[in-house]
Amino acid sequence: MNPFAFTRADSIATALSTMQRSPNARFIAGGTNILDLMKDDVERPPLLVDINALGLRTIEQRPGGIYIGALARMSDIAAHPLVRSAFPVIAVALEESASPQLRNMASIGGNVMQRTRCPYFRDTATPCNKRQPGSGCGAIAGVNRMQAVLGTSDHCIATHASDVAVAFTALDAVLHIAHPGGTREVPIGEFYSEPGRTPQIENALGRGELIVGIMVPMLNFGAQSTYLKARDRAQYEFALASAAVALDRHGGMVRGARIALGGVGTRPWRSRAAEAALVGAPATRESYQRAAEVAVRGARGYGQNDFKIPLAKRVVVRALEMVSA
Amino acid sequence: MPIVGAARSRVDGRDKVTGGAKYTCDRELPGMLHAVVVPSTIAYGRVLSIDDRDARVATGVVLVMTHANAPRVNENKSSPQDAKLFLLQNDAVEFDRQPVALVVARTFEQAVHGADLVRVVYETRAPQMDLDAGEVATPAQTAGNQPAAHRRPAAQPALASAHAQVDAIYRTPTEHHNPMETHGTIAAWDGDRLTLYDSTQWAFGVRTRLAHVLSIDPSAIRVIAPFVGGAFGSKGTAWSHVPLAAMAARATGKPVKLLVTRPQMFGWVGHRPQTEQHFAAGASADGTLVAMIHEVRNETSLSDEFVEPCAVFSRDLYAVPHYTMHQELRRLAISKPTYQRAPGESTGGFAVESAMDELAYELGIDPLALRLRNYSEVNPDNGKEYTSKKLRECYTQAADRFGWSKRTAPPRSMQRNGMLVGWGMATASRGTHRGDSDARITMYPDGSVVLAVGTIEQGTGSPTVYPQLAAAVLGISPDRVRFEWGDTNLPTAPLAAGSQTAASIGSATVLAAEQLRDRLVLLGGNVPPEGITIEVNAKVDEAEEGRYAQQAFGAHFAAVEVDPDLLHIRVTRFVGAYDVGRVLNAKTAGSQLVGAVVWGISMALYEQTRFDRRTGRIMNATLADYLVPTNADIPNPEVIAVEDDDQRVNPAGVRGMGEVAMCGSAAAVANAVYHATGIRVRELPITVEALL
């Protein structure tokens, strides 16, 4: 833990200008992630900018979708009737995350920005290309049971830890990002990056930018969606493999599908190929199994995490069966 | 309602849940400084240099202690059972998170920051982390509960000619205790006298070891152990941070509080060693056991020898005429393993009771019937009669309550709501131990009583239960008896471990109360103004102890549901009946039994310390990554204490209940998983990859 200064921003403009002056500062909302990282000496910001006074907690119907302010708490979103009726997949993904105490604190903007749980990233005594570019990846030949099998590189196999980001990815959510010149909108599918040779670059958020909200576009079969999370214990644990799915069926056939995987990718893992394989196919277990095969295409195990590949397939099949029931 | 056995609520319960109970870390002394250990980041090698320049000038930092400036103390063991201490006396590194420096500052936060600023350069050597390749170590001495030479003919060749055989390797991982309250010590010198506040299971043991390390007389040390927030064996000895706090207090001339952080709980304060157990058994067609082999090896550290006495479980349970056992140690670059709740019998019970289940399937006999077939009326190893044994009643009561007779034997034959249902059972067994204990009891003219023993309260209910025992003898309300504990100025108590505390302190309490009662009778019921004080020394009579076999038993029945696709295992029911002698308090006893069942489920399905085998670094040293069950993972365990008036075992009539419900319970879960899935998992914890 490093000494740091603390300031409260009373407007988005102040928040952004503070960040301009102090580029190594970090925003803090719920603090459930940044404080852990600071205690572990992984993050050493000289300044924390508290953005809790900015409001940004609205959850409302807007033309074309449901808009969620970046500072809305996980628990508020999970409980919101609009979310529960239009996108059960979001509510379930949130409720299957963390613990009630954490969900009451954590903001949705912070959730989609949370850092990996890879133990090498979090232990400064070990090598990690994400934390310290060029130092090597401890996980590839080490303790990698929880790490990714999709989107990995020779430089990093760290799993993206968020559950709800997987749901957002399945739903084509759009991030609203404030910057000194205004706001821009980034589809979540273009937001996260795979590690490649630069695992320290995780997403499209620039220095001094702030996520202010998330727009989830309406989906006519959004109500037929769910999130299924396989994990070692019943609660308060990260995914071994998870799936956010939505399914549109008509006359026993699949008319539309959304499939994204969690716990197995270096970013929330949308599989449009699996969706395409389903559309037009009969809504049966056999079809779901074929789609699941497609969803994990290209997956690579690193020893301890080999099991995630067959497990992820089973999760996809079960999730699709759940929304077909 | 008799006083003893009554479900008396904890006298300290309100204080504990409202913050009124003061644990070591809650105590503040005037002028107190805070110390934080700098742990090694390598597992094997040596410290080449330590750059503490930034740390020394950081705000609030008073002292940085390293092997270059630490005062010289006596690191050597005072007895073979002692753990080697790491007190900054040299540059050697023998395990991950070994103390290599200590930063003392005015506040805890300043000390934490100072510790982050200390830069240590190491010469790293390849650590031995492979159990197969580790150097074989020989225990310097076999302690009381370690396997002695057995007295039966060897298992071979009877095993080879047996009608049915099982023969397999069972593995259990390294596990860290992680009590809710981490370790912590406050050291304060007054001239040459040292006062220690310590989160320990044995204030007197801390005093002895510290006197040895600091080369001072034990009488110059007072150890105060107030409430202890769990220990489970990890606080049975004074680990390195205790003398380090005393050294820092002496160097700074101020009281020093040293708290061990959660990640450091995976460092120098002990753990259950990983075990690899070869277990074989042979039986005749009717299930009668003819031979057993139990060969165990467990990891130990480079400088200490700790035996996880797994084979004690097989040695002392079933009527087996031919028996061979062996325990071996392998040295790895790890910290010293130590006692963890039900050492030996929990890990050994997993192997033996899993193998008994396998044998039952091999023979086509019900698993419970197989146990009953091999019921031993005497200790099978030494032929001694038991003080008492109610295991048969345990089997019957637990099986009836569970509904075991409704079980269909074939794997995957029971299903519910699309889930695979598995029912498994196992036997519990654990030797009873007792240590010498003193006690002092005083009755005042108003009829109030103070009972004093320098034991500790780690959640087992000491201040609630011992007054019940004394009150029953005196024929008064337990509310009239106040218990004083947690101080070496009080009468000497033994180590609060090994399920021996109630036997030891309970016996001293009964003897003291009986003498007080007799004195009171002599005085015609009149208490003189100064009160009546009785001091007793309840010594264990070795000859008397050896007359009978003393053992607690039990029967576990577990139900699991396994998702046929996702393969998630959920324990849906757990019923256990335990043969523990006299129950002193139904509430606190129930809590202990339930706690042990939870530990058993945790061992079966969740706990494992994960090392990077290349470096020896522990990679899950947090409670987010080192899994223990949540409430959602645990059914409401149904525990039955089978009452027994055991007059032979000790004056308190107890056979120990803190651990027995953990012995074999992991096997009950593993056997249920087999019954549900048809997959026999011989390595703990059982996670999804084993079932895929």
Interface residues (C-beta under 8 A of the other chain):
Chain A: M1 N2 P3 D41 R117 P119 Y120 D123 A125 T126 G138 A141 G142 V143 R145 A230 R231 D232 R233 A234 Q235 Y236 E237 L240 D306 F307 P310 L311 R314 V315 V317 R318
Chain B: T41 I42 T59 E109 V112 H113 D116 D565 L566 L567 H568 R570 L605 Y606 R610 F611 D612 R614 T615 R617 M619 N620 A624 D625 L627 P629 T630 N631 A632 D633 T687 V688 E689 L692
